[in-house]
Structures are given as structure tokens and as C-alpha cells.
Amino acid sequence: MVVVNSALLNEAYIVTFPLVFNLDQVKRYVETGVGANPAAAFNTFSHARSLAGPEDTFVSINNDTLYSMAQIDLSVGPVWLEVPETGERYYVLQFVDAWTNNFAYVGRRATGTAAGRFLLVPPGWEGQQPSNATVIHAPTTVFSIVGRWACGDAEDVAAVHALQDATTLTPIDAEATPAGIPTISADVPSEIAFLEKARVWSQAFPPSEAEQTVLAKFADLGLTAQESPYLALAADEVATLATGLVAGNSALIEYLKTGDVPIVNGWMLTYHAFDYNIEHFEVGTINAPEFVAPDGPARYVLRAGAALGGLWGNHAYEAAYAAVYVDATGAQLTGAQKYTLTFNPTPPVGAFWSITMYAVPDFFLVANVADRYSVGSETPGLVYNGDGSLTIAISATEPSDPQRRANWLPAPAGEFRPLLRMYEPDSSVVDGRFELPAIERVAEGSSW
């Protein structure tokens, strides 16, 4: 039996959205791949051999690095991870559990650039600590490794490929078969399949004990039932639940635009949008008050919004993110207008920075005649102003002015949202001393 309660349904949607949204993407990577990343079985890497483009329909995917993705399933037992020596090249392997918590980091900032060996172990593992490796304890048996390799020009691609190929995963039990993600019954009405996924997957990949207490609140909705309660619902019950799920998604989209984050010159400083892991800290993470969100309902909203707006985003000590929807006047950014963004100085970082263009509301890259999707410190040919500042031109139409064209970030015809990424940001970024400038609308009739 399912008791339909709109307030409870909204809360359940927020709490379980990250799990469902995330595991849907995990399945994509394993079964079909995503854009430049081909499909790869559990416990193997899928390496993108080219930078992401508009064919990579993944929320807020970056265009700065080559991705190495791996979906891990420790139902087979522990898995060895080996990484090569990388010199001074920026790279990061980010570990994200089934509920989207970042729980470990391997890479230049976290563990250095020397060759390394790590043993990935499942929840409850009680094996012997190896003498020649670092053990990483996973909070869920299925999780993702999100690898990013800084990549320069075309000649640099081959060097990154070699590093990707030298990054390996090896299950200790080579004969074991991964259990994978449980299949959802096709008999559940598609418009409420979300609830069935939440029910099945939350039991297959349980969160922490504290969060299991929260899940228990949703028993009346059927989320804790051992057998599916959604197979025998009347049509009106299905319709009511479906309406509630749509409303929950709409509210989540609106939260991304108006969420409780600092806003400076229109920029939403989402530096702490991924701070919702409060319990499980492995190698490379920083367990400090400034990077751990207070527990409570707001933390679940934060996590759901982060999943929808930037799945698999990093903590700010690894990469700081800022998104903007509006210009200096507060008006929505749209391809019907032309804009400039002047950095003076440019973002202070230990690695590099970029600003990437995404369409609203899906947050995908947008095809354009220049085949350019981001502009940043590593973009060749940028023209700086005489005082050292940098002015980026943002428009749907290609500028005719040579400097504007060199610094052009193409925009879609409709509404859009640029996203600034700062890799290994300076402390002045995270604490707010570095102030982002507003995006200025260019007056009609001005040269472009």
C-alpha cells in the first residue's frame, strides 16, 4: 500500500534524487558509454581520447581535460588501482559513492605525481593492510572514479593517452562477476519508475546509518518495502505520484537558480556545493569545518541540486566552481544579446582555470561554428588588454573585431549559463577575497 502525501513525496524526491540520477549515469557508462567515453565494464577504465563536445550529453561536462572514467563494483572483492608517474601535469582521480559523496582523491594535489598503488575495498572489509599500497575504503559497493587529465594542444594528446593507458584496475579475484546495479521491473509505470529505482537501489547501496533513519520516514511511500508496491496502483494513484515527482524536479531546477549560496556580481559561488559528505573521509579529502556542510534538510537539498547541476563535481579545495545566469542588470543571459566579461586580474590558481558555456536547462555543451566550448588560461591565442586584464566576448554570433573573435566564447541562441572552473584554486578564491566581475551587456549598435 502507498499513502500519497505530497510533502513527504517532495522530501523523498530530494533525498533520493542523487542516488537515482547518479546510478542512471553509471549504467550509461557501463552499457552505452557517454560521448567520447566508450562503454566499459565494471572495474575497467573508459578513456576519452578527445576533449568533450556537444555530443557528450552529460550534465556540465568539462572541455578542459581528457576524462578517464571507471565504474567500480566491489561485490567482487578488493580491486587494485595503479597510477603512473605524471611529472608536473595536473590530474585527479575523484572517488564518488553511489549517493554522490566525494570520499577520496588521488592526484597531483592529493597524493602527488609519483607512481602509486591503491587497494579499493568494500564496506566492512577486514583484510590485512598491504605494505606497498594505500587502502581506500568505499562507503558503497558501487562507486565512480572520475579521472581528469590536463591536456594542452594536439601534440599533448598522445602523452595523455600514455598516462591513461598506464592507469589500471585489477580485481584480486579475476574470476568473480560483478553484481552490478539491480534491474528495475518493466511493469512499473514509467512515470513513477523513479520511485522504484529509489526503493531498489537504496536497499542495494545503503547510505550511512544516519541516512537510513531518514529513509525510514518514507515507508508510507513504499520506499522501504521489500517488494514493489507500485505494480498494483490505480491509475489515479499513479497520476498523483507522477505529478508530485514532476513538481519536485521543477522545484529542484528553480533551486539551482535561486539556491542559498553567496552571489557576487551575479555569480553563484558554488564553492561549497559538494560539501555534503559529512561522514566518510579517505585519502585526499579534507575533513575541516569549512568543507563539511551542517547536517539537516538543507544538506539534502544541496546534494540534490549539485547532482542535477553538476554531477561529479569536486570539493572546492580541488576545483572551485561558480555559475552565472544573469548579466550585471540581473537579466537572464540569452543569445539574443552580446556580452563581455573582463577579468582583472584573472583567477588565481595553482593549476588552471576556464569558463565553459552550457545551455539552460539541460546544462549540455552547445554546438557552434568555432567548435569552441570554453575559454581559459590554457586557450591558445587569447589577446590580453594593455593592463594585463582579459576581456572575453560572449555571443551567439561571431564577432568581427579581431580581439573579440580571439577571445570569443560562443553562446547558444537561447538562454545559457556559463560555468567557471578554477583547478587548485588559491585560498583567496575560496574565502572570497578574489571577486568575480559581472557579465556586462553590450549596448545595441556597438561594434562587435
N, C-alpha and C positions, 0 to 999 in steps of 0.2 A: 504494500500500500504506500502511496506517495501523497503527502499532505502538501498542497501548494500554498506557499507563503512567500509573497513577493520580496519582503525584506530579507528573509532567510535565504532565498534563492540568489539575491544580489550579493549577499555576503559570501555564499558558497562559490559563486562565479569568480569573485575577486580572489579568494583563497586558492582555488584550484586552477585558475586560468594559466598560470605559468607552467604547471606540470603538463597540462593538455597541449598548450601551444608549443612548448618545447619538444615534447616527445613526438608530436606530429612532424617536426623538423628533423628530429633524429631518424625517424622512419624514412623520410625523404632521402637523406644522405645514404642510408643503408640500401634502400630499394631502387632509387632512380638517380641519385646524385642531385646536385644543385648547380646549374650553370657550368662554370669552369671546373668545379669539383665533381669528378665522376663518382658513381656509386661505389661503395667499398663495404665489405662485410664487417661485422663487429670485430674489434680488436685488430684492425688494419687501418693504415692511413690512406686518405684520399687527398692527393696533392693537386691543387690548381696550378697549372703550368703557365697561366697568363693572368693578368690583373682582371678584376671583376668588371663586368659591363652590364648593360640593361637586360641582358638575357638571364642574369643571375637574380631571379625573383626571390630574394631573401631580404628580410626587413633590415634596413640601414646597413647593408653590406659595405665594407670599405673598398676604396680604389687605390689604396696606398701600398698594400702588401700582398704577397702571394700567400694564399691560405694553405695550411695543411690541417685537415680535419680528421678526427678519429672518433668513432662512437664505440665506447668501451662497454663490455658486458662481462662483469666479474662473476657471473654464475659459473664460469669455467674454472674459477680459482684465480690466483695471482697472475699478473702479467708484467713482464719486464719491459721497461721503456729505456731506450738508449738514445742519447743525443750527441752529435759531433761537436768538435771544437769549431767555433764560428768567428774567431778574430774579434773585431770591434763591431760587427754587424748587429743591428738591433733585431732581436727576435723574442717571441714569447709563446709559451705553451700554457694556455689558460685552462684550468680544470673546472667544469661546471656540472653540478649534480642534476638529477632529474627534475628538481624543483627550481632550478636556475641559480642556485647559490654558488658563487665563486669560492672554491675551497682550497685551491693550491695554485702555485705559479712556478714554472720552470722557464728560465730565460735570462737575458743579459742583466736586467735589474735584479731579479730574484736569486739566481744561482750562479751568475757569471757566464762566461763564454767558453770555459773549458769543456772538454768532453765529459759526459756524466751518465750515470746509471741509476735507475729508479725502479723500485718494486711497487706496483699498484696492487693494493689488497682490498678485498671486500669488507663490508661491515661485519664486525665481530671476529675478524681474523686474529688468531692467537699463535701464529707461526713464529719461527725464530728470526730475529733481526739479522739480515745479512751483513757481513763485514765490509763489503765493497759496494754498497748501494744505499740510497736513501729510501726509506719506506714512506709511501703516500697512502693514507687510509681514506678510502672513499666512503661517503655517507650513504650512497645508494649504489646498488649493484650495476645499474646502467648510468653512465655519465658521458660527457663530451670532453674531448681535448680540442681546443680551438687554437690552432697554431698560426702565427702571423710572422712573415719574414720581410723585412725591409728590402725593397727592390728598386734599383735605380733605372738606368737605361737598358736598352735591349741587350747590350753586351753583358749586363749583370745578371740576366735571367738564367743563363747556364750555370753560373756559380750558385745561385739559389737552388736550382734543381738538384745540384750535387748535395747540398746540405739537406734538402728534403729527403732524398733517397737514402741518406745516411741516418735518418731519424726512424727508428724501428720499434715495433711492438712484437713481443714474443710471449705467448701464453706458456706457463710452465707445463701445463697438461695440453700438449699439442693435439690430443685426440678428442678432447671434450668439445661438445657442441653448445654454443651459446643459447640460452633460453630465449633471448630477445624480448621484444615488447608484446604483451598479450594481445591477441586479435579480438576486436570488438564484434559482437554479433551483428550481422547484416539485417537482422529482423527488428532491431531497434529503430524507430522512426528517425530519419536522417536529421530532422530539425532539432532533435534532442540528443543526438549522438554524443555531444559534448558531455552530458551528464553521465552517460555510460562509460566514456573514457575516464572521466574523473573518478568514478566508482572503482573501475577495474585497476587502473594504473596507480591510484593512491594506495591500494592494497598490495600491489606487486612491488611498489617502490615507496614504502612508507617514509614519511618525514621524521623529524625528531619526535621524541616523546611529547614534548610540549605542543607541537603542532598536531599530533594525533588527538590530543584533547580538544583542540579546536575543530578538527574534522568530525568528532563525535557529535557536535552540535547539529550536524546536517543529516542526522539519522532519519528525520521525518521526510527528507527529500529523497531518501533511498541511497545516499552516497556511501553508507556503511554496510549495506546489505550484502550478504554473501552471494545471492542470486539476483539477477537483474529484475528490478520492479518495473522496468519501462516497456516490457513486452506486451503487457495486457492493459495498458492505459486506454481510456476512452478518448475519442478524437478531441473533445473539448479540453481534456486534461493536457493532452499533448500540445494543443494550441496555446494554452495558458503558459505552460513551461517554456515553449519556444519564444513567446512574446517577452517573457522575463529575461531570457538569455540575450535576445536582441537588444533589449533595454540596457542590460549590463554591459554589453560591448559598446554601445553608443556612449554610455557614461564614461567608460574607460578611455575612449578616443578623446572625449572632451577633457578628461583629466590631463591628458598629455599636453593640451594647450593651456590649461589653467591651473596645473598642479601646484602644490605648496612647495615651490623651490625658489631660491633667490632669482630675481630678474634684474639684469643690469643692461640698460640701453636696448631693451627688447630681448636680450639673450637670456634663455632659461639655463641657468648654471646647474646642470645635472651632474655636477662633480660627485655627488653622493647618492646618485640614483641606484647604485648597485651595492649599497651598504647593508642590505637586508640579511646577509649571513651573520648570525649573532652567536653561533654555537660551535662551528666546525672549522678550525684553522690549521691548515697544514703548511708545508714548506712554501715560502714566498709570500704568504699573506701577512698582513699587519693587523694584529688584534689590539686596536687602540680606540679610545672613545670617539675620536673624530671620524673613524671609518666603520663604526658599528651603530646602526640605527636603533633608537629606542624600541623595545618590544611593544606590541599593541596593534590595533586595527590599521593605523596609518602605515605600518610596515608592510602589511599585506597589499595595500593599495600601491605603495611604492614598488613592490616587486612585480605586481601585475602590469603596471604602467611601463616599467623597464623592459619586461618581456615583449610587450606589444610594440614599443617604440624603438627598442634597440637590443633585441635578443643577443645574449652572449657578450654584453658589454663588460668592460673591465672596471675594477676599482680605480679611483682617481690617482692613486699612487703609481699605477701602471700607465693609465691613459685617462686624461680628463676630457669630458665631453660637454659641449654647450650647443644647444639648438635654438633656432630663432624662426618665428613665424611672421614677424611684423617688422615694418620699417620704423624709422625714427618718429613718425607721427602716430604709430600704433596701428596702422592699416596692414591688413594681411598682404604678405608678399605674393605677387602674381606676375606671370609672364606678360601681362598687358602693360607693365611699367618697366622702366630701366632703373638700375640702382648702382651705387658704388659703395665699397667698404674699404676704409683706409686704416691700416694697422700702423701705429707709430708709438711704441716700437712693435715689431712682430712678436708673436707669442714666445715667451722664454721656456725652452725645453731642453732636456738632456739628449733627446733623440731627434725627433722632427715633428712638424705639425702640418695639418691640411684642413681645408674646408671642402666638404662634399655636398653635392646637390641631390635632393630627393623630392619626388612628387608627393603630394598630400592627397589621400590619407594612407596610401599603402607603404610609403617610405622606401620605394624602389628607385634605383638609378634610372635616368631618363635619356633615351637615345637623342643624339644631336649631331649636327653636321661636322663639328670639330672632333668628334669622338673623344671628348674631354669631360670627365665627370668629377674631377676635384682639382683644386689649386692649392699649392702649399710650398713649404720650404725646399722641397726636392723637385719642384716643377721646373724643367729647363726653360730658359728664355724669358723669365719674368723681368719686367722693367721696373726698377725702383725709382722713386722720386729723388730729387736732389738732396733732400734732408735725410734720406735713408728710409723713409716710410714706404709703404707698399699699398697701392690702390688697386683693388680687384673690381673689375667690371662684371655686373650680373645682369643678364638679359636673355630673352628668348631669341632675339635677333642678333646676328653677328655684328660687332662694332666695325666701323670703317676706320676709325682712328687707330694708327698702328700700336700705340702703347696700350690702349684699351683692348685691342684684339689680342695682344701678347698676354695680357692679364685677365682674359675673359673666362668667366665661369658660366657656361651655358645653363639656362633655366628652361623649364617646360612652359607651354603656353598657358597652363592653368596655375592653380595655387601650388606653392612649393615651400620646403623647409630645408635650409642649409644646416649642416651639422659640422661643427669644428671639433677636431680631434687633436690633442696635444699629448704626444707619447713621451713618457718620463718627464712630466711637467715639473717646472720649478715650483718651490713651495709658495712663491708669490701668486701662482695661478690658483692653487687650492685654497689659500687663505684670503683671496680676494684682492690682494694688493695690485695685481695686474688687472686692469679694467678693459673689457672688450668694448670696442666702439659700435655705435649704431649703424645700421644699414641706411644709407641716405637715398631717397628717391631723386632721380634726375628730372629737372624741370622740362616740360614739353618744349620742343623747339631747340633744345641744347644740342651741340654737336655730339655725335656718337659714332 
